[in-house]
Every structure is written in C-alpha cells, then in structure tokens.
Amino acid sequence: MERFNTGNVEADKYFAAINAADEGIGKIINYLKEKNELENTLIFFISDNGAVNESPMPMNGMDRGYKGQMYNGGVHIPFVAYWPKRSLRVHKAIR
C-alpha cells in the first residue's frame, strides 16, 4: 500500500484493491498469451452487487442506495467480457 499515499487510509486501501485486481487479471492474460490461448478464451470480469455504504468516496455516482438495498445503487454490477476472436457488442444497454 506504500504506492498509494493520498492522505486517506481508506482511499489508499481502495486504490490498493483495484491495483491488486488489475495485477491479477494481468497475470491471467499473460499466462493465456504464453500458452497461445488468449485468442480462444472468453474472459468475464464480474463483481457482486452494489457498493458499500461505508466507502470513503462516492461509489454509486448519481444512483441511490447501497449493497443490500433494492435501489439502483444496490443492484448494479460491473460486467466486462473480452473475447478477441469474436465481436462483442452491446445490443441493448439496460439502465
């Protein structure tokens, strides 16, 4: 966590967690490249629903609610798909 020194310990933890996820995903992608399987692999990045209420910074943008609540801020999830050999397009965005 020494890399992140914003002056806010909670924010530093948040940035360190994002960095750790990024490094982990990078390891998976590098392994697949080494095995020449990246082009044939569908990768999903998904999280659980909603942001926590105790966050040091606003996590839901303009959405109301947090994890465990039935408002948009409690049910939205990130979802990213990567599949180099296929064309991935959003046909309909749900908001």
The first five atom37 places (N, CA, C, CB, O) and aatype in JSON, in Angstrom:
{
  "aatype": [12, 6, 1, 13, 2, 16, 7, 2, 19, 6, 0, 3, 11, 18, 13, 0, 0, 9, 2, 0, 0, 3, 6, 7, 9, 7, 11, 9, 9, 2, 18, 10, 11, 6, 11, 2, 6, 10, 6, 2, 16, 10, 9, 13, 13, 9, 15, 3, 2, 7, 0, 19, 2, 6, 15, 14, 12, 14, 12, 2, 7, 12, 3, 1, 7, 18, 11, 7, 5, 12, 18, 2, 7, 7, 19, 8, 9, 14, 13, 19, 0, 18, 17, 14, 11, 1, 15, 10, 1, 19, 8, 11, 0, 9, 1],
  "atom_mask": [
    [1, 1, 1, 1, 1],
    [1, 1, 1, 1, 1],
    [1, 1, 1, 1, 1],
    [1, 1, 1, 1, 1],
    [1, 1, 1, 1, 1],
    [1, 1, 1, 1, 1],
    [1, 1, 1, 0, 1],
    [1, 1, 1, 1, 1],
    [1, 1, 1, 1, 1],
    [1, 1, 1, 1, 1],
    [1, 1, 1, 1, 1],
    [1, 1, 1, 1, 1],
    [1, 1, 1, 1, 1],
    [1, 1, 1, 1, 1],
    [1, 1, 1, 1, 1],
    [1, 1, 1, 1, 1],
    [1, 1, 1, 1, 1],
    [1, 1, 1, 1, 1],
    [1, 1, 1, 1, 1],
    [1, 1, 1, 1, 1],
    [1, 1, 1, 1, 1],
    [1, 1, 1, 1, 1],
    [1, 1, 1, 1, 1],
    [1, 1, 1, 0, 1],
    [1, 1, 1, 1, 1],
    [1, 1, 1, 0, 1],
    [1, 1, 1, 1, 1],
    [1, 1, 1, 1, 1],
    [1, 1, 1, 1, 1],
    [1, 1, 1, 1, 1],
    [1, 1, 1, 1, 1],
    [1, 1, 1, 1, 1],
    [1, 1, 1, 1, 1],
    [1, 1, 1, 1, 1],
    [1, 1, 1, 1, 1],
    [1, 1, 1, 1, 1],
    [1, 1, 1, 1, 1],
    [1, 1, 1, 1, 1],
    [1, 1, 1, 1, 1],
    [1, 1, 1, 1, 1],
    [1, 1, 1, 1, 1],
    [1, 1, 1, 1, 1],
    [1, 1, 1, 1, 1],
    [1, 1, 1, 1, 1],
    [1, 1, 1, 1, 1],
    [1, 1, 1, 1, 1],
    [1, 1, 1, 1, 1],
    [1, 1, 1, 1, 1],
    [1, 1, 1, 1, 1],
    [1, 1, 1, 0, 1],
    [1, 1, 1, 1, 1],
    [1, 1, 1, 1, 1],
    [1, 1, 1, 1, 1],
    [1, 1, 1, 1, 1],
    [1, 1, 1, 1, 1],
    [1, 1, 1, 1, 1],
    [1, 1, 1, 1, 1],
    [1, 1, 1, 1, 1],
    [1, 1, 1, 1, 1],
    [1, 1, 1, 1, 1],
    [1, 1, 1, 0, 1],
    [1, 1, 1, 1, 1],
    [1, 1, 1, 1, 1],
    [1, 1, 1, 1, 1],
    [1, 1, 1, 0, 1],
    [1, 1, 1, 1, 1],
    [1, 1, 1, 1, 1],
    [1, 1, 1, 0, 1],
    [1, 1, 1, 1, 1],
    [1, 1, 1, 1, 1],
    [1, 1, 1, 1, 1],
    [1, 1, 1, 1, 1],
    [1, 1, 1, 0, 1],
    [1, 1, 1, 0, 1],
    [1, 1, 1, 1, 1],
    [1, 1, 1, 1, 1],
    [1, 1, 1, 1, 1],
    [1, 1, 1, 1, 1],
    [1, 1, 1, 1, 1],
    [1, 1, 1, 1, 1],
    [1, 1, 1, 1, 1],
    [1, 1, 1, 1, 1],
    [1, 1, 1, 1, 1],
    [1, 1, 1, 1, 1],
    [1, 1, 1, 1, 1],
    [1, 1, 1, 1, 1],
    [1, 1, 1, 1, 1],
    [1, 1, 1, 1, 1],
    [1, 1, 1, 1, 1],
    [1, 1, 1, 1, 1],
    [1, 1, 1, 1, 1],
    [1, 1, 1, 1, 1],
    [1, 1, 1, 1, 1],
    [1, 1, 1, 1, 1],
    [1, 1, 1, 1, 1]
  ],
  "atom_positions": [
    [[0.81, -1.2, 0.0], [0.0, 0.0, 0.0], [0.85, 1.26, 0.0], [-0.92, 0.0, 1.19], [0.32, 2.37, -0.07]],
    [[2.19, 1.11, 0.08], [3.04, 2.29, 0.08], [2.91, 3.09, -1.21], [4.49, 1.89, 0.3], [3.15, 4.3, -1.21]],
    [[2.52, 2.42, -2.3], [2.38, 3.11, -3.59], [1.27, 4.15, -3.57], [2.1, 2.1, -4.7], [1.3, 5.12, -4.34]],
    [[0.32, 3.96, -2.69], [-0.84, 4.85, -2.64], [-0.78, 5.65, -1.36], [-2.17, 4.04, -2.74], [-0.91, 5.1, -0.26]],
    [[-0.6, 6.92, -1.49], [-0.49, 7.77, -0.31], [-1.28, 9.04, -0.56], [1.0, 8.08, 0.02], [-0.72, 10.1, -0.84]],
    [[-2.6, 8.91, -0.44], [-3.48, 10.05, -0.7], [-3.7, 10.89, 0.55], [-4.81, 9.57, -1.24], [-4.24, 12.0, 0.48]],
    [[-3.28, 10.35, 1.69], [-3.58, 11.02, 2.95], [-4.85, 10.49, 3.59], [0.0, 0.0, 0.0], [-5.19, 10.87, 4.71]],
    [[-5.55, 9.61, 2.88], [-6.77, 8.99, 3.38], [-6.56, 7.48, 3.34], [-8.04, 9.42, 2.53], [-6.52, 6.88, 2.27]],
    [[-6.42, 6.86, 4.51], [-6.11, 5.43, 4.6], [-7.16, 4.59, 3.89], [-6.0, 5.01, 6.06], [-6.82, 3.62, 3.21]],
    [[-8.43, 4.94, 4.04], [-9.49, 4.16, 3.39], [-9.4, 4.25, 1.87], [-10.88, 4.64, 3.86], [-9.58, 3.26, 1.17]],
    [[-9.11, 5.44, 1.36], [-8.94, 5.6, -0.09], [-7.72, 4.81, -0.55], [-8.78, 7.1, -0.46], [-7.76, 4.19, -1.62]],
    [[-6.65, 4.82, 0.23], [-5.45, 4.06, -0.13], [-5.77, 2.57, -0.22], [-4.33, 4.31, 0.9], [-5.28, 1.89, -1.12]],
    [[-6.57, 2.05, 0.72], [-6.98, 0.64, 0.68], [-7.78, 0.35, -0.59], [-7.8, 0.28, 1.93], [-7.6, -0.68, -1.23]],
    [[-8.67, 1.26, -0.93], [-9.49, 1.11, -2.13], [-8.62, 1.05, -3.38], [-10.51, 2.27, -2.24], [-8.79, 0.17, -4.22]],
    [[-7.68, 1.98, -3.49], [-6.79, 2.01, -4.66], [-5.91, 0.76, -4.7], [-5.91, 3.27, -4.64], [-5.64, 0.23, -5.78]],
    [[-5.46, 0.29, -3.54], [-4.64, -0.92, -3.49], [-5.45, -2.13, -3.94], [-4.1, -1.14, -2.07], [-4.92, -3.01, -4.62]],
    [[-6.73, -2.19, -3.58], [-7.58, -3.31, -4.0], [-7.78, -3.3, -5.51], [-8.95, -3.24, -3.29], [-7.73, -4.35, -6.15]],
    [[-8.0, -2.13, -6.09], [-8.14, -2.02, -7.55], [-6.84, -2.45, -8.22], [-8.51, -0.57, -7.97], [-6.86, -3.18, -9.22]],
    [[-5.72, -2.01, -7.69], [-4.42, -2.37, -8.25], [-4.2, -3.88, -8.18], [-3.3, -1.65, -7.5], [-3.7, -4.48, -9.15]],
    [[-4.56, -4.51, -7.06], [-4.39, -5.96, -6.92], [-5.25, -6.71, -7.93], [-4.76, -6.39, -5.49], [-4.8, -7.69, -8.52]],
    [[-6.48, -6.25, -8.14], [-7.35, -6.88, -9.15], [-6.73, -6.73, -10.54], [-8.77, -6.26, -9.12], [-6.72, -7.69, -11.32]],
    [[-6.23, -5.56, -10.85], [-5.6, -5.3, -12.15], [-4.39, -6.21, -12.36], [-5.19, -3.83, -12.26], [-4.22, -6.77, -13.44]],
    [[-3.56, -6.35, -11.34], [-2.39, -7.22, -11.46], [-2.8, -8.68, -11.63], [-1.5, -7.06, -10.22], [-2.18, -9.41, -12.4]],
    [[-3.84, -9.11, -10.91], [-4.32, -10.48, -11.05], [-4.85, -10.78, -12.44], [0.0, 0.0, 0.0], [-4.56, -11.83, -13.01]],
    [[-5.62, -9.86, -12.98], [-6.14, -10.02, -14.34], [-4.97, -10.04, -15.33], [-7.13, -8.88, -14.69], [-4.98, -10.82, -16.29]],
    [[-3.98, -9.19, -15.11], [-2.79, -9.18, -15.97], [-2.07, -10.51, -15.97], [0.0, 0.0, 0.0], [-1.6, -10.95, -17.02]],
    [[-1.96, -11.16, -14.82], [-1.31, -12.47, -14.73], [-2.07, -13.51, -15.54], [-1.2, -12.92, -13.27], [-1.47, -14.33, -16.24]],
    [[-3.39, -13.47, -15.46], [-4.21, -14.42, -16.22], [-4.01, -14.2, -17.72], [-5.71, -14.28, -15.85], [-3.81, -15.15, -18.47]],
    [[-4.06, -12.95, -18.15], [-3.9, -12.64, -19.57], [-2.5, -13.03, -20.05], [-4.14, -11.13, -19.83], [-2.36, -13.61, -21.13]],
    [[-1.47, -12.74, -19.27], [-0.1, -13.12, -19.66], [0.05, -14.63, -19.76], [0.9, -12.57, -18.67], [0.72, -15.12, -20.67]],
    [[-0.55, -15.38, -18.83], [-0.49, -16.84, -18.88], [-1.16, -17.36, -20.15], [-1.17, -17.46, -17.64], [-0.62, -18.22, -20.84]],
    [[-2.33, -16.82, -20.46], [-3.03, -17.25, -21.68], [-2.23, -16.9, -22.93], [-4.41, -16.61, -21.74], [-2.23, -17.67, -23.89]],
    [[-1.55, -15.76, -22.93], [-0.69, -15.39, -24.07], [0.46, -16.39, -24.22], [-0.13, -13.96, -23.88], [0.76, -16.83, -25.33]],
    [[1.1, -16.74, -23.09], [2.21, -17.7, -23.13], [1.78, -19.05, -23.69], [2.79, -17.89, -21.72], [2.56, -19.71, -24.38]],
    [[0.56, -19.45, -23.41], [0.04, -20.74, -23.87], [-0.64, -20.63, -25.24], [-0.95, -21.3, -22.85], [-1.2, -21.6, -25.74]],
    [[-0.58, -19.43, -25.83], [-1.25, -19.17, -27.12], [-2.74, -19.5, -27.07], [-0.58, -19.97, -28.23], [-3.29, -20.03, -28.04]],
    [[-3.37, -19.18, -25.98], [-4.8, -19.46, -25.81], [-5.64, -18.2, -25.61], [-5.01, -20.37, -24.63], [-6.86, -18.29, -25.51]],
    [[-5.01, -17.04, -25.57], [-5.77, -15.82, -25.31], [-6.83, -15.59, -26.38], [-4.83, -14.62, -25.25], [-7.95, -15.19, -26.06]],
    [[-6.49, -15.84, -27.63], [-7.43, -15.59, -28.73], [-8.64, -16.52, -28.67], [-6.72, -15.77, -30.07], [-9.69, -16.2, -29.23]],
    [[-8.5, -17.65, -28.0], [-9.59, -18.64, -27.93], [-10.32, -18.64, -26.6], [-9.04, -20.01, -28.2], [-11.11, -19.54, -26.33]],
    [[-10.06, -17.65, -25.77], [-10.6, -17.65, -24.41], [-11.56, -16.48, -24.21], [-9.47, -17.58, -23.39], [-11.24, -15.34, -24.54]],
    [[-12.71, -16.78, -23.66], [-13.68, -15.76, -23.28], [-13.44, -15.43, -21.81], [-15.17, -16.24, -23.53], [-13.54, -16.3, -20.95]],
    [[-13.14, -14.17, -21.53], [-12.85, -13.74, -20.16], [-13.98, -12.84, -19.68], [-11.47, -12.99, -20.09], [-14.36, -11.89, -20.36]],
    [[-14.5, -13.14, -18.5], [-15.52, -12.31, -17.86], [-14.92, -11.67, -16.62], [-16.78, -13.15, -17.5], [-14.18, -12.31, -15.88]],
    [[-15.24, -10.42, -16.39], [-14.91, -9.74, -15.14], [-16.23, -9.26, -14.57], [-13.88, -8.54, -15.35], [-16.89, -8.4, -15.15]],
    [[-16.59, -9.81, -13.42], [-17.89, -9.52, -12.8], [-17.66, -9.29, -11.31], [-18.92, -10.69, -13.04], [-16.77, -9.89, -10.71]],
    [[-18.46, -8.43, -10.72], [-18.37, -8.18, -9.29], [-19.72, -8.48, -8.65], [-17.92, -6.72, -9.01], [-20.72, -8.71, -9.33]],
    [[-19.73, -8.47, -7.34], [-21.01, -8.61, -6.66], [-21.78, -7.3, -6.75], [-20.81, -9.03, -5.17], [-21.26, -6.3, -7.23]],
    [[-23.0, -7.32, -6.29], [-23.9, -6.17, -6.49], [-23.68, -5.05, -5.5], [-25.33, -6.62, -6.42], [-23.41, -5.28, -4.32]],
    [[-23.8, -3.84, -6.0], [-23.84, -2.65, -5.15], [-22.54, -2.28, -4.48], [0.0, 0.0, 0.0], [-21.65, -3.11, -4.27]],
    [[-22.45, -1.02, -4.15], [-21.29, -0.5, -3.41], [-21.61, -0.48, -1.92], [-20.9, 0.92, -3.92], [-22.78, -0.43, -1.53]],
    [[-20.58, -0.51, -1.12], [-20.78, -0.47, 0.33], [-21.08, 0.96, 0.77], [-19.54, -1.01, 1.09], [-20.63, 1.92, 0.14]],
    [[-21.84, 1.08, 1.82], [-22.25, 2.38, 2.34], [-21.09, 3.11, 3.01], [-23.4, 2.22, 3.31], [-21.07, 4.34, 3.04]],
    [[-20.14, 2.36, 3.56], [-19.06, 2.96, 4.35], [-17.88, 3.4, 3.5], [-18.59, 1.99, 5.39], [-16.79, 3.6, 4.05]],
    [[-18.03, 3.56, 2.22], [-16.93, 3.9, 1.34], [-16.41, 5.31, 1.61], [-17.36, 3.77, -0.12], [-17.2, 6.21, 1.93]],
    [[-15.09, 5.52, 1.49], [-14.53, 6.86, 1.73], [-14.85, 7.84, 0.6], [-13.04, 6.77, 1.91], [-14.61, 9.04, 0.75]],
    [[-15.38, 7.35, -0.5], [-15.73, 8.23, -1.61], [-17.01, 7.71, -2.25], [-14.58, 8.31, -2.66], [-17.33, 6.53, -2.1]],
    [[-17.74, 8.55, -2.95], [-18.99, 8.09, -3.55], [-18.74, 7.01, -4.6], [-19.75, 9.26, -4.18], [-17.96, 7.22, -5.53]],
    [[-19.38, 5.87, -4.45], [-19.13, 4.73, -5.32], [-20.26, 4.49, -6.31], [-18.91, 3.5, -4.5], [-20.1, 3.72, -7.26]],
    [[-21.4, 5.11, -6.11], [-22.56, 4.83, -6.94], [-22.9, 5.95, -7.91], [-23.74, 4.57, -6.07], [-23.95, 5.93, -8.54]],
    [[-22.03, 6.91, -8.04], [-22.33, 8.04, -8.93], [-23.61, 8.72, -8.48], [0.0, 0.0, 0.0], [-23.73, 9.14, -7.32]],
    [[-24.54, 8.84, -9.39], [-25.8, 9.51, -9.08], [-26.89, 8.54, -8.62], [-26.29, 10.27, -10.31], [-28.01, 8.95, -8.32]],
    [[-26.55, 7.24, -8.55], [-27.55, 6.24, -8.16], [-27.81, 6.25, -6.66], [-27.12, 4.86, -8.61], [-26.89, 6.47, -5.86]],
    [[-29.05, 6.01, -6.3], [-29.47, 5.95, -4.9], [-29.29, 4.52, -4.39], [-30.94, 6.41, -4.73], [-29.51, 3.57, -5.13]],
    [[-28.88, 4.38, -3.13], [-28.82, 3.08, -2.49], [-27.44, 2.44, -2.5], [0.0, 0.0, 0.0], [-26.54, 2.86, -3.21]],
    [[-27.31, 1.39, -1.67], [-26.06, 0.67, -1.49], [-26.33, -0.81, -1.43], [-25.33, 1.14, -0.21], [-27.48, -1.25, -1.52]],
    [[-25.26, -1.6, -1.27], [-25.35, -3.05, -1.18], [-26.46, -3.45, -0.2], [-24.0, -3.65, -0.75], [-26.54, -2.92, 0.91]],
    [[-27.28, -4.38, -0.61], [-28.37, -4.87, 0.23], [-29.66, -4.09, 0.1], [0.0, 0.0, 0.0], [-30.66, -4.44, 0.73]],
    [[-29.65, -3.04, -0.7], [-30.86, -2.23, -0.91], [-31.36, -2.44, -2.34], [-30.58, -0.73, -0.63], [-30.57, -2.72, -3.24]],
    [[-32.65, -2.29, -2.54], [-33.24, -2.53, -3.85], [-33.3, -1.29, -4.73], [-34.62, -3.09, -3.68], [-34.15, -1.2, -5.62]],
    [[-32.43, -0.34, -4.5], [-32.3, 0.82, -5.37], [-31.2, 0.53, -6.39], [-31.98, 2.12, -4.55], [-30.44, -0.43, -6.24]],
    [[-31.12, 1.35, -7.44], [-30.1, 1.13, -8.47], [-28.7, 0.99, -7.9], [-30.13, 2.26, -9.47], [-27.93, 0.14, -8.35]],
    [[-28.36, 1.8, -6.92], [-27.02, 1.74, -6.33], [-26.74, 0.46, -5.58], [0.0, 0.0, 0.0], [-25.59, 0.15, -5.29]],
    [[-27.77, -0.3, -5.26], [-27.59, -1.56, -4.55], [-27.62, -2.78, -5.44], [0.0, 0.0, 0.0], [-27.3, -3.88, -4.98]],
    [[-27.99, -2.61, -6.69], [-28.13, -3.78, -7.56], [-27.25, -3.74, -8.81], [-29.55, -3.93, -7.97], [-27.1, -4.75, -9.48]],
    [[-26.67, -2.59, -9.13], [-25.8, -2.52, -10.31], [-24.53, -3.33, -10.1], [-25.44, -1.06, -10.64], [-23.98, -3.36, -9.0]],
    [[-24.08, -3.98, -11.16], [-22.82, -4.71, -11.12], [-21.99, -4.38, -12.34], [-23.07, -6.24, -11.03], [-22.53, -4.12, -13.42]],
    [[-20.65, -4.37, -12.19], [-19.82, -4.24, -13.38], [-19.76, -5.59, -14.1], [-18.39, -3.76, -13.01], [-19.74, -6.64, -13.47]],
    [[-19.74, -5.54, -15.4], [-19.63, -6.75, -16.21], [-18.83, -6.4, -17.45], [-21.05, -7.33, -16.59], [-19.25, -5.57, -18.25]],
    [[-17.68, -7.04, -17.6], [-16.84, -6.81, -18.77], [-16.55, -8.17, -19.39], [-15.51, -6.06, -18.39], [-16.18, -9.11, -18.68]],
    [[-16.72, -8.28, -20.7], [-16.4, -9.5, -21.42], [-15.33, -9.19, -22.46], [-17.67, -10.11, -22.09], [-15.38, -8.16, -23.13]],
    [[-14.37, -10.1, -22.58], [-13.28, -9.95, -23.54], [-13.14, -11.25, -24.31], [-11.93, -9.57, -22.84], [-12.93, -12.31, -23.71]],
    [[-13.26, -11.19, -25.63], [-13.15, -12.37, -26.47], [-12.58, -11.92, -27.8], [-14.54, -13.09, -26.65], [-13.33, -11.55, -28.7]],
    [[-11.26, -11.95, -27.94], [-10.62, -11.38, -29.12], [-11.09, -11.95, -30.45], [-9.15, -11.56, -29.01], [-11.15, -11.22, -31.44]],
    [[-11.43, -13.23, -30.5], [-11.81, -13.83, -31.78], [-13.25, -13.54, -32.18], [-11.61, -15.31, -31.73], [-13.64, -13.81, -33.31]],
    [[-14.01, -13.0, -31.28], [-15.42, -12.71, -31.56], [-15.7, -11.23, -31.41], [-16.34, -13.52, -30.64], [-15.02, -10.53, -30.65]],
    [[-16.68, -10.78, -32.12], [-17.1, -9.39, -31.99], [-18.13, -9.31, -30.87], [-17.69, -8.84, -33.34], [-19.22, -9.87, -30.98]],
    [[-17.78, -8.62, -29.81], [-18.71, -8.46, -28.69], [-19.3, -7.07, -28.75], [-17.99, -8.7, -27.32], [-18.58, -6.07, -28.71]],
    [[-20.6, -6.99, -28.86], [-21.28, -5.7, -28.91], [-22.46, -5.72, -27.95], [-21.75, -5.37, -30.34], [-23.08, -6.75, -27.71]],
    [[-22.74, -4.56, -27.43], [-23.93, -4.4, -26.61], [-25.08, -4.11, -27.56], [-23.76, -3.27, -25.53], [-25.08, -3.09, -28.26]],
    [[-26.05, -5.0, -27.58], [-27.2, -4.79, -28.44], [-28.24, -3.91, -27.76], [-27.83, -6.12, -28.84], [-28.98, -3.17, -28.42]],
    [[-28.28, -3.99, -26.45], [-29.21, -3.15, -25.7], [-28.62, -2.92, -24.31], [-30.63, -3.8, -25.61], [-28.43, -3.86, -23.54]],
    [[-28.36, -1.69, -24.01], [-27.86, -1.36, -22.68], [-29.06, -1.25, -21.74], [-27.03, -0.03, -22.68], [-30.06, -0.6, -22.07]],
    [[-28.95, -1.87, -20.6], [-30.03, -1.83, -19.61], [-29.61, -0.88, -18.51], [-30.35, -3.26, -19.03], [-28.54, -1.04, -17.93]],
    [[-30.43, 0.07, -18.23], [-30.12, 1.03, -17.17], [-31.24, 1.07, -16.19], [-29.88, 2.43, -17.74], [-31.19, 1.82, -15.21]]
  ]
}
